[in-house]
Amino acid sequence: MSDISRQKIKHQTGQYELLVGQGLLADIAKYLDSIGATGPIGIITNNTVNELYGATLRDSLKAAGLVTRTILIPDGEAYKTLASAEQVISALIAQGMERSGTIITLGGGVTTDLGGFVASILFRGVKLVHIPTTLLAMVDAAVGGKTGVNHSSGKNLIGSFYQPDLVLMDIDTLSSLDLRDRISGYAEMFKMGAIRDKEYLQFLFSNMDELLNSKPGDKLVKGISRSCALKAQIVEADEKEADLRRILNFGHTLGHALETTLGYGEIRHGEAVILGMYGAGWLSNQVGQLSNEEWEKLADMLGKIPLQLSLETVDPVAIEQATRLDKKVANSQLHFVLLKKIGEAHIQAGIPVLMIKLAVETLKNVWKDNT
Ligand SMILES: NC(=O)c1ccc[n+]([C@@H]2O[C@H](COP(=O)([O-])OP(=O)(O)OC[C@H]3O[C@@H](n4cnc5c(N)ncnc54)[C@H](O)[C@@H]3O)[C@@H](O)[C@H]2O)c1
């Protein structure tokens, strides 16, 4: 059994505890006690995760004498909507949820985003506990306080900043995750290393196989908790994304354009971010910021992540056009998160959108066909 990592995450109005370790689901009642969660508990999850881990969670809460209701949402990004949020709220109210109650989200980023949003608006805010069960939700969605749902005009257009009271990451739940979802989470950890901590990036690279296999142990705990700590530092300094927090978008400008062009079902968010980081690293080197030596190192690390996709059908012109629609574009120039060094990122204005096409052509040469 690995050690449990416990850290306090500070935010504008207080702090909460974030735990990473094994066997936490079965022990949840103990941790809920520490935040005074005694009222009705509403568990928001989906069918897939409920079948895998719902019973363990409920049994533990029941043994501690806590009353629970489980609200199931259908599985998939398509259900991260205002309509789903309203249905969840109606079900919670119908089942006796009270102002003093607690919402527990159990699932991936779709569930933590939707459930966090519901917690922020129901009775003007109830206690919130996140139990993320994908690697991406652990290192990204469940930390930072952004909640939200999609709108037909775009992703995450409706939402709130709402900090949880507790976050529990039980690494045992990762064993049932498929490889592409693990790679997607690894990408966000890699990003944190690339923008803030070179030594951590080296750790992630040296232990890539173990981390991608989600082998329970101290390395997985360290990989996840360090990434959360690095994100939390940035969020603490800039909770509402006025400035510094924007460096978290490293790899995301090109990544989003690839997701839009290829279609959300075709490429996982994190896979697109890996390609986006390659493009952003290449650009950083082209504009004379990242040294050749560091660029080669970064490119080598990214190239060794076992992405299972082919970029053969990707059209660099279509990606360039998708980028032009990005809100960061003005006068055909773009704000881009670039690296000065590995571990040091900044926002660079004035990058010509034309460079995007060249970056995509470079990507296509590297990822000809990995399927
Ligand atoms: N709030 C934020 O700051 C933030 C940051 C990053 C991403 N997000 C959001 O997160 C979402 C993506 O998250 P995701 O990749 O976790 O997607 P997801 O929630 O759709 O989960 C991916 C799939 O894995 C399944 N699953 C979850 N846990 C599992 C487990 N332990 N074993 C087996 N299957 C499991 C889910 O049912 C789903 O089918 C997007 O909506 C994105 O916008 C939010």
The ligand as an SDF file (V2000), in Angstrom:
LIG
                    3D

 44 48  0  0  0  0  0  0  0  0999 V2000
  -12.8360   22.2970  -14.6850 N   0  0  0  0  0  0  0  0  0  0  0  0
  -11.6490   22.2370  -15.2330 C   0  0  0  0  0  0  0  0  0  0  0  0
  -10.7230   22.9810  -14.8690 O   0  0  0  0  0  0  0  0  0  0  0  0
  -11.3910   21.2180  -16.2900 C   0  0  0  0  0  0  0  0  0  0  0  0
  -10.0750   20.9460  -16.6810 C   0  0  0  0  0  0  0  0  0  0  0  0
   -9.8620   19.9570  -17.6340 C   0  0  0  0  0  0  0  0  0  0  0  0
  -10.9450   19.2730  -18.2010 C   0  0  0  0  0  0  0  0  0  0  0  0
  -12.2040   19.5830  -17.7870 N   0  0  0  0  0  0  0  0  0  0  0  0
  -13.3600   18.8720  -18.3690 C   0  0  0  0  0  0  0  0  0  0  0  0
  -13.2150   17.4710  -18.1060 O   0  0  0  0  0  0  0  0  0  0  0  0
  -13.9130   16.7410  -19.1090 C   0  0  0  0  0  0  0  0  0  0  0  0
  -13.0430   15.6060  -19.5860 C   0  0  0  0  0  0  0  0  0  0  0  0
  -12.7470   14.7780  -18.4860 O   0  0  0  0  0  0  0  0  0  0  0  0
  -12.4810   13.2110  -18.6450 P   0  0  0  0  0  0  0  0  0  0  0  0
  -11.4420   12.9920  -19.6550 O   0  0  0  0  0  0  0  0  0  0  0  0
  -12.2980   12.6700  -17.2970 O   0  0  0  0  0  0  0  0  0  0  0  0
  -13.8270   12.7090  -19.3530 O   0  0  0  0  0  0  0  0  0  0  0  0
  -15.0910   11.8850  -18.8230 P   0  0  0  0  0  0  0  0  0  0  0  0
  -15.6020   12.4230  -17.5690 O   0  0  0  0  0  0  0  0  0  0  0  0
  -16.0320   11.8130  -19.9730 O   0  0  0  0  0  0  0  0  0  0  0  0
  -14.4690   10.4390  -18.5550 O   0  0  0  0  0  0  0  0  0  0  0  0
  -13.9690    9.6700  -19.6320 C   0  0  0  0  0  0  0  0  0  0  0  0
  -14.6270    8.2690  -19.6620 C   0  0  0  0  0  0  0  0  0  0  0  0
  -14.0810    7.4880  -18.6110 O   0  0  0  0  0  0  0  0  0  0  0  0
  -15.1410    6.8890  -17.8670 C   0  0  0  0  0  0  0  0  0  0  0  0
  -14.5850    6.6820  -16.5280 N   0  0  0  0  0  0  0  0  0  0  0  0
  -14.4510    7.5700  -15.5330 C   0  0  0  0  0  0  0  0  0  0  0  0
  -13.7490    7.0300  -14.5240 N   0  0  0  0  0  0  0  0  0  0  0  0
  -13.4500    5.7600  -14.8990 C   0  0  0  0  0  0  0  0  0  0  0  0
  -12.7280    4.7150  -14.2930 C   0  0  0  0  0  0  0  0  0  0  0  0
  -12.1220    4.8670  -13.1170 N   0  0  0  0  0  0  0  0  0  0  0  0
  -12.6350    3.5400  -14.9510 N   0  0  0  0  0  0  0  0  0  0  0  0
  -13.2090    3.3850  -16.1830 C   0  0  0  0  0  0  0  0  0  0  0  0
  -13.8680    4.3480  -16.8160 N   0  0  0  0  0  0  0  0  0  0  0  0
  -13.9920    5.5350  -16.1730 C   0  0  0  0  0  0  0  0  0  0  0  0
  -16.2600    7.8700  -17.9860 C   0  0  0  0  0  0  0  0  0  0  0  0
  -17.5030    7.2480  -17.6990 O   0  0  0  0  0  0  0  0  0  0  0  0
  -16.1270    8.2970  -19.4340 C   0  0  0  0  0  0  0  0  0  0  0  0
  -16.7260    7.3530  -20.2870 O   0  0  0  0  0  0  0  0  0  0  0  0
  -14.2780   17.7410  -20.1980 C   0  0  0  0  0  0  0  0  0  0  0  0
  -15.6490   18.0390  -20.0960 O   0  0  0  0  0  0  0  0  0  0  0  0
  -13.4510   18.9660  -19.8690 C   0  0  0  0  0  0  0  0  0  0  0  0
  -14.0700   20.1680  -20.2740 O   0  0  0  0  0  0  0  0  0  0  0  0
  -12.4510   20.5320  -16.8560 C   0  0  0  0  0  0  0  0  0  0  0  0
  1  2  1  0
  2  3  2  0
  2  4  1  0
  4  5  1  0
  4 44  2  0
  5  6  2  0
  6  7  1  0
  7  8  2  0
  8  9  1  0
  8 44  1  0
  9 10  1  0
  9 42  1  0
 10 11  1  0
 11 12  1  0
 11 40  1  0
 12 13  1  0
 13 14  1  0
 14 15  2  0
 14 16  1  0
 14 17  1  0
 17 18  1  0
 18 19  2  0
 18 20  1  0
 18 21  1  0
 21 22  1  0
 22 23  1  0
 23 24  1  0
 23 38  1  0
 24 25  1  0
 25 26  1  0
 25 36  1  0
 26 27  1  0
 26 35  1  0
 27 28  2  0
 28 29  1  0
 29 30  1  0
 29 35  2  0
 30 31  1  0
 30 32  2  0
 32 33  1  0
 33 34  2  0
 34 35  1  0
 36 37  1  0
 36 38  1  0
 38 39  1  0
 40 41  1  0
 40 42  1  0
 42 43  1  0
M  CHG  2   8   1  16  -1
M  END
$$$$
